[in-house]
Amino acid sequence: MTVIELPQWITILGNFGFPIAITVYLFVRFEKKLDKLENVIIQLSDVIRDTRKG
């Protein structure tokens, strides 16, 4: 990599690196929330099943 290519790489990282990093961060957060939601739905189905037996 030469000194002339450095500004091009900085531009590429600025245009693509930051959005990719934000996307990965949001996907990780979203995945955690989906796991919590899945657990709550399972608990809710258990409560409904127990209520119907009762």
C-alpha positions as CSV (number, residue, x, y, z in Angstrom):
1,M,0.0,0.0,0.0
2,T,1.4,3.3,-1.0
3,V,0.9,6.8,0.5
4,I,-1.4,7.6,-2.5
5,E,-3.7,4.7,-1.7
6,L,-4.1,5.6,1.9
7,P,-6.8,8.3,1.4
8,Q,-8.7,5.9,-0.7
9,W,-8.6,3.2,2.0
10,I,-9.7,5.8,4.6
11,T,-12.7,6.7,2.4
12,I,-13.6,3.1,1.9
13,L,-13.5,2.4,5.6
14,G,-15.5,5.5,6.3
15,N,-18.2,4.6,3.8
16,F,-18.4,0.9,4.5
17,G,-16.7,0.1,7.8
18,F,-18.9,2.3,10.1
19,P,-22.2,1.1,8.7
20,I,-21.1,-2.5,8.9
21,A,-20.0,-2.1,12.5
22,I,-23.3,-0.5,13.4
23,T,-25.3,-3.2,11.7
24,V,-23.4,-6.0,13.5
25,Y,-23.9,-4.2,16.8
26,L,-27.7,-3.9,16.2
27,F,-28.0,-7.5,15.1
28,V,-26.3,-8.7,18.3
29,R,-28.6,-6.5,20.4
30,F,-31.7,-7.7,18.4
31,E,-30.7,-11.3,18.9
32,K,-30.5,-10.9,22.7
33,K,-34.0,-9.4,22.7
34,L,-35.3,-12.2,20.5
35,D,-33.9,-14.8,23.0
36,K,-35.6,-13.0,25.9
37,L,-38.9,-12.8,23.9
38,E,-38.7,-16.5,23.1
39,N,-38.3,-17.4,26.8
40,V,-41.3,-15.2,27.8
41,I,-43.4,-16.9,25.1
42,I,-42.5,-20.3,26.4
43,Q,-43.3,-19.2,30.0
44,L,-46.7,-17.8,28.8
45,S,-47.5,-21.1,27.0
46,D,-46.7,-23.0,30.2
47,V,-49.0,-20.7,32.2
48,I,-51.8,-21.1,29.7
49,R,-51.4,-24.9,29.7
50,D,-51.5,-25.0,33.5
51,T,-54.5,-22.7,33.6
52,R,-56.5,-25.0,31.2
53,K,-55.6,-28.1,33.3
54,G,-56.7,-26.4,36.5
